[in-house]
Amino acid sequence: MSQTRQLHLGAILEGVGTDQNSWRDPALPGDASINIDWYIENARKAEASLFDLVFIVDSPYITPDTAPHFLNRLEPLTLLSALATHTSRIGLVGTLTTSYWEPYNVARQFGSLDHISRGRAGWNVVTTGLEGAARNYGREDHFDHAERYDRALEFVRVVQGLWDSYEDDAFPRDKAGGVFLDKAKLHKLNHKGKFFRVDGPLALQRSAQGQPVIFQAGDSDAGRNLGAQIAEGTFASAQDIESGQQYYADLKSRAAALGRNPDHIVVLPGLFPTLADTDEEAQRLHAAHEEALSLDKLLVQLGRAFNYHDFRQYDPDAPFPDLTGVTLNSYKGHAEKIIRVAREKGYTLREAAWHLGRWKSPFIGGPETVADEIERWFIGRAADGFNLRVTNPRDFQIFRERVVPILQKRGLFRTRYEADTLRGHLGIPVPENRYAAPLAEAAE
C-alpha cells in the first residue's frame, strides 16, 4: 500500500545494554560499549538496511548501580566522528547537555561532525536529569528544572546562530584574483542573553544540510514546550499506543501554535522488541526475560528518576512511600508520573517497581506481528517512526532481515536511500541562513 508519509527508523547503539541482563548474552561482546569494531559493524548493518540514523545516548553522571552500558562507554562525538568515516549515508545523532557545556564549543563540535559526515549529523539536546552531574562540572547544586529549560532554549538559539556565521557563498576561493573570503558574507552573532554572551563568528561554514538536525526528548511540560520550539525530531518514551498518540498530538499542536509546521518534527518512540520465528516463541522469551529481573535492580531503576533515590530502604510490600522532600529536580516528568500512577493505582513499592521501574514493550512476537504493531502506531499517529534498541544481536538480525522487508513490501519503508543527508532522510527542509534570507527577500 502506498503512503504519503514514510516510516523512519533509527538504531540506538547501546553496547552491553541499559537493562539488567542484556550484557550476559553470549553472542554480545562483554566490552561492546567501548569496542569501536562493535559500533562500526552495527552502524554498517543499520545502513545496509536503510535506517535513517544511528543514535548514541549519554549522561555525565553514574553510580555503581548504573546500568551496564552507562558504566563504561565511549563519548558520543568522538565515536560518531569515527563512524562517519566507516559509513556513507546513515545519519549520526549524539546526546550532549546544554547544562554543562558552552554554545561555542558545541557549535564547533557538531558543525565539524556535520562536515566530516557530509551532512549527516544530529544533536540530541538534553538538559541533564541527574543532579549528581553538577559536581562533575564544578557546581555544588544542579540547575533548577525551569532554569535548565530556559538555558537550553537560549543555548540552542546561540548554537544555531553560530552555524549561520557564513553565508553559503562566502568563500569564492578565487586563486587568480586572490580572494579567499567575501568578508561581507561573514557575520558576528553578538549575542547577549540571560545565560550566555557569545560574540562569534564561528570559524566553520555551513554543511551540506545547512545545519545539524536538532533532536530532543523531554516529556515534562517544560520539555514538551522546548521540543515544540526547537526540535526537528523527538525521541519519545511512550510504552503503549494511547500514550504515544497523546504525546504525538500534544507536541505537534504545541509546535503549530508557535507557527511551526508540525510535519517538520519527526516523532520517534523507542522500540524494544522481543522477536522470534513465532509469536509463541517470542512470548516464551519475553517471559524468561521477565522472570530473570531482580527486584533490587528494579528499585534502583525506579530511583533513577529521583536522582537515584534509594528505594531499597523501604518495605517493598508497604504502600508506595511518601516522597515529600525527595527531589523532583532530576527527571521531573518521569518522577511526577511515577508518583501519580503509584497513588492512582494504590501500588505497593514492589508493584510500583514492577510496573514503573522497567520498560514495557508491546512489540513481542514473530516478524509479521511486530510489523503489524509498528504499522498500527504509524497509521494511528502515535509515531512517525521508531528508534530501535540495538544490543541483542539476534533481535537486531531478525528485525533487519525479516521485519524491515515486510515494512518495505507494505510500502511503509524505503527500498533505497533517496538522499545523502540526515535532513533528506527525514524529509526536513534545509534552514535558510538568517543573514542571506533577508537579503534575498529584499532583492525580489
C-alpha positions as CSV (number, residue, x, y, z in Angstrom):
1,M,0.0,0.0,0.0
2,S,1.3,3.5,-0.8
3,Q,1.7,6.0,1.9
4,T,2.2,9.8,1.7
5,R,4.2,9.5,5.0
6,Q,7.3,7.5,5.2
7,L,8.3,5.5,8.2
8,H,11.6,6.4,9.8
9,L,14.0,4.1,11.7
10,G,16.8,4.8,14.0
11,A,19.2,2.4,15.7
12,I,20.2,3.1,19.3
13,L,23.6,1.6,19.6
14,E,23.5,0.5,23.3
15,G,26.5,-1.8,23.5
16,V,26.0,-4.0,26.5
17,G,22.6,-2.6,27.2
18,T,20.7,-0.3,29.6
19,D,18.6,-3.1,31.1
20,Q,19.6,-5.6,33.7
21,N,20.7,-8.7,31.8
22,S,21.5,-7.9,28.1
23,W,25.2,-7.9,28.8
24,R,25.0,-11.6,29.7
25,D,24.1,-12.6,26.1
26,P,26.8,-15.0,24.9
27,A,26.7,-13.5,21.4
28,L,27.4,-10.0,22.7
29,P,31.0,-8.9,23.4
30,G,31.4,-8.0,27.0
31,D,33.2,-4.8,26.0
32,A,30.7,-3.8,23.4
33,S,30.1,-0.3,24.8
34,I,33.8,0.6,24.3
35,N,34.5,-1.6,21.3
36,I,34.8,0.6,18.2
37,D,34.5,-2.5,16.0
38,W,31.2,-3.4,17.5
39,Y,29.8,0.1,16.8
40,I,31.2,0.1,13.2
41,E,29.7,-3.3,12.5
42,N,26.3,-2.4,13.7
43,A,26.2,1.1,12.1
44,R,27.0,-0.6,8.8
45,K,24.3,-3.2,9.3
46,A,21.8,-0.4,10.1
47,E,22.9,1.5,6.9
48,A,22.7,-1.7,4.8
49,S,19.0,-1.9,6.0
50,L,18.5,1.8,5.0
51,F,17.9,3.1,8.6
52,D,17.7,6.9,8.8
53,L,20.1,7.2,11.7
54,V,22.2,5.7,14.5
55,F,21.8,7.3,17.9
56,I,24.3,7.4,20.8
57,V,22.9,8.1,24.3
58,D,24.9,9.8,27.0
59,S,24.8,11.0,30.6
60,P,27.5,12.8,32.6
61,Y,26.9,11.1,35.9
62,I,27.0,7.4,37.1
63,T,26.8,5.4,40.4
64,P,27.9,1.9,41.0
65,D,24.3,0.8,40.4
66,T,24.0,2.5,37.0
67,A,23.1,0.2,34.0
68,P,26.0,-1.7,32.4
69,H,26.2,0.4,29.2
70,F,26.4,3.7,31.1
71,L,29.1,2.4,33.4
72,N,31.8,2.2,30.7
73,R,31.1,3.8,27.3
74,L,32.6,6.0,24.6
75,E,32.0,9.7,24.3
76,P,29.3,10.4,21.6
77,L,31.0,13.0,19.4
78,T,34.3,11.1,19.3
79,L,32.5,7.9,18.5
80,L,30.3,9.4,15.8
81,S,33.2,11.0,14.1
82,A,34.8,7.6,13.8
83,L,31.6,6.1,12.5
84,A,31.3,8.9,9.9
85,T,34.4,7.5,8.2
86,H,33.1,4.0,8.1
87,T,29.6,4.8,6.7
88,S,28.3,7.0,3.9
89,R,24.6,7.6,4.1
90,I,23.2,6.9,7.6
91,G,22.5,9.8,10.0
92,L,24.7,10.2,13.1
93,V,23.0,11.5,16.2
94,G,24.5,12.1,19.6
95,T,23.4,13.4,23.0
96,L,25.0,16.5,24.5
97,T,23.9,18.5,27.5
98,T,23.2,22.2,27.4
99,S,23.7,22.4,31.2
100,Y,27.4,21.7,31.3
101,W,28.8,22.8,28.0
102,E,29.2,26.1,26.2
103,P,27.4,27.0,23.0
104,Y,30.6,27.9,21.0
105,N,32.2,24.5,21.8
106,V,29.0,22.6,20.8
107,A,28.6,24.6,17.6
108,R,32.2,23.7,16.6
109,Q,31.9,20.0,17.6
110,F,28.6,19.2,15.9
111,G,29.4,21.5,12.9
112,S,32.6,19.6,12.5
113,L,30.8,16.2,12.7
114,D,28.4,17.6,10.1
115,H,31.3,18.3,7.7
116,I,33.1,15.1,8.4
117,S,30.0,13.1,7.6
118,R,29.0,15.4,4.7
119,G,25.7,16.5,6.2
120,R,24.6,13.6,8.4
121,A,24.9,15.0,11.9
122,G,22.2,15.4,14.5
123,W,22.3,16.8,18.1
124,N,20.0,15.3,20.8
125,V,19.6,18.3,23.1
126,V,19.2,17.4,26.8
127,T,19.3,19.5,30.0
128,T,20.7,16.6,32.2
129,G,18.4,15.0,34.6
130,L,20.8,13.6,37.2
131,E,21.7,16.2,39.9
132,G,25.0,14.5,40.6
133,A,26.3,15.8,37.3
134,A,26.7,19.2,38.8
135,R,29.6,18.1,41.0
136,N,31.4,16.7,37.9
137,Y,31.4,20.2,36.5
138,G,32.4,22.4,39.4
139,R,29.0,23.2,40.8
140,E,27.6,22.2,44.2
141,D,24.0,22.2,43.0
142,H,22.2,21.3,39.8
143,F,20.4,23.9,37.8
144,D,16.7,24.2,38.8
145,H,14.4,22.4,36.4
146,A,12.8,25.5,35.0
147,E,16.1,27.3,34.6
148,R,17.6,24.3,32.8
149,Y,15.0,24.6,30.1
150,D,15.2,28.4,29.8
151,R,19.0,27.9,29.5
152,A,18.6,25.2,26.9
153,L,16.4,27.3,24.6
154,E,18.9,30.2,24.7
155,F,21.8,27.7,24.2
156,V,20.3,26.1,21.1
157,R,19.5,29.5,19.6
158,V,23.1,30.7,20.1
159,V,24.4,27.5,18.5
160,Q,22.1,27.8,15.5
161,G,23.2,31.5,15.2
162,L,26.8,30.5,15.1
163,W,26.1,27.8,12.5
164,D,24.9,30.7,10.2
165,S,28.2,32.7,10.6
166,Y,29.0,32.3,6.9
167,E,26.5,32.7,4.1
168,D,26.7,29.7,1.8
169,D,28.7,31.5,-0.9
170,A,31.1,33.3,1.4
171,F,34.2,31.6,0.1
172,P,34.8,32.3,-3.6
173,R,38.4,30.8,-3.2
174,D,39.4,32.8,-6.3
175,K,43.1,31.9,-6.6
176,A,43.6,34.1,-9.7
177,G,42.0,37.1,-8.1
178,G,43.5,36.5,-4.7
179,V,40.1,36.5,-2.9
180,F,39.6,33.7,-0.4
181,L,36.7,35.2,1.6
182,D,33.9,37.6,0.7
183,K,34.1,39.5,4.0
184,A,30.6,40.9,3.6
185,K,29.2,37.4,4.0
186,L,30.8,36.7,7.4
187,H,28.6,37.7,10.3
188,K,29.2,38.0,14.0
189,L,26.4,36.9,16.3
190,N,26.9,39.5,19.1
191,H,24.6,37.6,21.4
192,K,24.0,39.0,24.9
193,G,21.3,37.0,26.7
194,K,20.3,35.9,30.2
195,F,22.7,33.0,30.3
196,F,25.3,33.5,27.6
197,R,27.4,36.2,25.9
198,V,28.8,35.0,22.6
199,D,30.3,37.3,20.0
200,G,31.1,34.8,17.2
201,P,31.6,34.3,14.4
202,L,32.2,30.5,14.2
203,A,35.2,29.6,12.1
204,L,33.2,27.0,10.1
205,Q,30.9,27.2,7.1
206,R,27.5,25.6,6.9
207,S,27.3,22.0,5.9
208,A,25.6,20.1,3.0
209,Q,22.4,20.1,5.1
210,G,22.7,23.7,6.3
211,Q,22.8,22.8,10.0
212,P,22.8,19.6,12.0
213,V,19.3,18.3,12.8
214,I,18.0,19.1,16.3
215,F,16.5,16.3,18.4
216,Q,15.0,16.5,21.9
217,A,13.5,14.1,24.3
218,G,11.9,15.9,27.3
219,D,8.5,14.7,28.5
220,S,7.7,17.2,31.2
221,D,5.6,20.2,30.3
222,A,8.7,22.3,30.1
223,G,10.3,19.5,28.0
224,R,7.4,19.4,25.6
225,N,7.5,23.2,25.2
226,L,11.1,23.1,24.4
227,G,10.6,20.4,21.9
228,A,7.8,22.4,20.2
229,Q,10.2,25.3,19.9
230,I,13.4,23.7,18.7
231,A,13.0,20.1,17.8
232,E,13.1,18.6,14.3
233,G,13.0,15.2,15.8
234,T,11.9,13.9,19.2
235,F,12.8,10.6,21.0
236,A,9.5,9.8,22.7
237,S,9.2,7.5,25.7
238,A,5.7,6.1,25.0
239,Q,5.2,2.5,26.0
240,D,1.7,2.0,24.6
241,I,-0.1,3.3,21.6
242,E,-2.5,5.5,23.6
243,S,0.3,7.4,25.4
244,G,2.1,7.6,22.1
245,Q,-0.9,9.2,20.4
246,Q,-1.3,11.7,23.2
247,Y,2.3,12.8,23.1
248,Y,2.3,13.0,19.3
249,A,-0.8,15.1,19.1
250,D,0.2,17.3,22.0
251,L,3.7,18.0,20.8
252,K,2.6,18.8,17.2
253,S,-0.2,21.0,18.4
254,R,2.2,23.0,20.5
255,A,4.5,23.4,17.5
256,A,1.6,24.5,15.3
257,A,0.6,27.1,17.9
258,L,4.1,28.6,17.6
259,G,3.7,28.9,13.9
260,R,5.8,25.9,13.0
261,N,4.9,23.2,10.5
262,P,4.2,20.1,12.7
263,D,5.2,17.8,9.9
264,H,8.8,19.1,10.3
265,I,9.0,17.4,13.7
266,V,9.6,13.6,13.4
267,V,8.4,11.7,16.4
268,L,10.4,8.5,17.1
269,P,9.4,6.4,20.2
270,G,11.8,3.8,21.5
271,L,11.4,0.3,20.0
272,F,12.5,-2.6,22.2
273,P,11.1,-5.7,20.5
274,T,11.3,-9.4,21.5
275,L,11.4,-11.3,18.2
276,A,11.3,-15.0,17.3
277,D,10.1,-17.2,14.5
278,T,6.6,-17.4,16.1
279,D,4.5,-15.4,18.5
280,E,4.5,-18.2,21.0
281,E,8.3,-18.5,21.0
282,A,8.6,-14.7,21.4
283,Q,6.2,-14.8,24.3
284,R,8.3,-17.5,26.0
285,L,11.5,-15.5,25.5
286,H,9.8,-12.4,27.0
287,A,8.5,-14.4,30.0
288,A,12.0,-15.8,30.6
289,H,13.4,-12.2,30.5
290,E,10.8,-11.1,33.0
291,E,11.5,-13.9,35.4
292,A,15.2,-13.1,35.4
293,L,14.5,-9.5,36.6
294,S,15.8,-8.6,40.1
295,L,13.6,-6.5,42.4
296,D,16.7,-4.9,43.9
297,K,17.7,-3.6,40.4
298,L,14.1,-2.6,39.6
299,L,14.2,-0.4,42.7
300,V,17.4,1.2,41.6
301,Q,15.9,1.9,38.2
302,L,12.8,3.4,39.8
303,G,15.0,5.6,41.9
304,R,17.0,7.0,38.9
305,A,14.1,9.4,38.1
306,F,14.7,10.8,41.6
307,N,18.5,11.3,41.3
308,Y,19.0,7.6,42.3
309,H,16.9,7.9,45.5
310,D,17.4,4.6,47.4
311,F,14.0,2.8,47.4
312,R,15.7,-0.3,48.8
313,Q,15.4,1.3,52.3
314,Y,11.6,0.8,52.3
315,D,9.5,-2.3,52.9
316,P,8.7,-3.4,49.3
317,D,5.2,-4.7,50.4
318,A,4.2,-1.5,52.1
319,P,2.3,1.2,50.2
320,F,4.4,3.3,47.9
321,P,6.3,5.7,50.2
322,D,5.6,9.3,50.8
323,L,8.3,11.2,48.8
324,T,7.7,14.6,50.3
325,G,11.1,16.3,50.4
326,V,12.6,13.9,47.8
327,T,14.0,15.9,44.9
328,L,12.0,16.2,41.7
329,N,14.7,18.2,40.1
330,S,16.1,15.3,38.1
331,Y,13.9,13.6,35.5
332,K,10.9,15.7,36.6
333,G,8.3,14.5,34.1
334,H,9.1,10.8,34.8
335,A,9.3,11.3,38.6
336,E,5.9,13.0,38.7
337,K,4.4,10.2,36.5
338,I,5.7,7.5,38.9
339,I,4.2,9.3,41.9
340,R,0.9,10.0,40.2
341,V,0.4,6.4,38.8
342,A,1.5,4.8,42.1
343,R,-1.0,6.8,44.0
344,E,-3.8,6.3,41.4
345,K,-3.3,2.5,41.3
346,G,-2.7,2.1,45.0
347,Y,0.6,0.3,44.3
348,T,2.9,-1.1,46.9
349,L,6.5,-0.3,46.4
350,R,7.1,-3.8,44.9
351,E,4.2,-3.2,42.4
352,A,5.5,0.2,41.5
353,A,8.9,-1.2,40.8
354,W,7.5,-3.9,38.7
355,H,5.2,-1.7,36.7
356,L,7.2,1.6,36.6
357,G,10.8,0.5,37.0
358,R,11.2,-1.3,33.7
359,W,10.4,-0.7,30.1
360,K,7.2,-2.5,28.9
361,S,7.2,-3.2,25.2
362,P,4.1,-4.1,23.1
363,F,6.3,-5.3,20.3
364,I,6.5,-9.0,21.1
365,G,6.1,-11.7,18.5
366,G,7.1,-13.0,15.2
367,P,8.1,-10.7,12.3
368,E,4.6,-10.2,11.0
369,T,3.2,-9.4,14.4
370,V,5.8,-6.9,15.2
371,A,5.4,-5.3,11.7
372,D,1.7,-5.1,12.3
373,E,2.2,-3.3,15.6
374,I,4.7,-0.9,14.0
375,E,2.2,-0.1,11.3
376,R,-0.6,0.3,13.8
377,W,1.4,3.0,15.7
378,F,2.4,4.7,12.4
379,I,-1.0,4.8,10.8
380,G,-2.6,5.7,14.2
381,R,-0.4,8.8,14.5
382,A,1.4,7.6,17.6
383,A,4.8,7.7,15.8
384,D,6.5,8.8,12.6
385,G,8.9,6.0,13.1
386,F,10.9,4.3,15.8
387,N,14.3,4.2,17.5
388,L,15.3,0.5,17.7
389,R,17.4,-0.6,20.6
390,V,20.4,-2.5,19.3
391,T,22.2,-4.7,21.8
392,N,20.9,-8.2,21.4
393,P,22.5,-9.5,18.1
394,R,19.7,-12.0,17.5
395,D,16.8,-9.4,17.7
396,F,18.6,-6.9,15.5
397,Q,19.3,-9.6,12.9
398,I,15.6,-10.7,12.8
399,F,14.4,-7.1,12.6
400,R,16.8,-6.3,9.7
401,E,16.3,-9.5,7.8
402,R,12.6,-10.2,8.3
403,V,10.7,-7.2,9.8
404,V,12.2,-4.5,7.5
405,P,11.3,-6.4,4.3
406,I,7.7,-6.7,5.5
407,L,7.5,-2.9,6.1
408,Q,9.0,-2.4,2.7
409,K,6.6,-4.7,1.0
410,R,3.7,-2.8,2.6
411,G,5.1,0.5,1.2
412,L,5.8,1.9,4.6
413,F,9.6,2.0,4.5
414,R,12.1,3.0,1.8
415,T,13.7,0.4,-0.5
416,R,16.7,2.7,-1.3
417,Y,18.2,5.9,0.0
418,E,16.9,8.9,-1.9
419,A,19.1,11.5,-0.1
420,D,22.6,11.9,1.2
421,T,21.9,13.9,4.3
422,L,20.0,13.3,7.5
423,R,17.6,16.1,6.7
424,G,17.0,14.5,3.4
425,H,16.2,11.1,5.0
426,L,13.8,12.7,7.5
427,G,12.1,15.0,5.0
428,I,13.1,18.1,6.9
429,P,13.9,21.2,5.0
430,V,17.4,22.9,5.0
431,P,17.1,26.0,7.2
432,E,17.7,29.3,5.4
433,N,20.7,31.3,6.5
434,R,19.4,34.0,8.8
435,Y,21.6,36.6,7.1
436,A,21.2,35.6,3.5
437,A,17.4,35.2,3.7
438,P,16.5,38.9,4.3
439,L,18.9,40.0,1.6
440,A,17.2,37.5,-0.9
441,E,13.8,38.8,0.1
442,A,14.8,42.4,-0.4
443,A,16.2,41.7,-3.9
444,E,12.9,40.2,-5.0
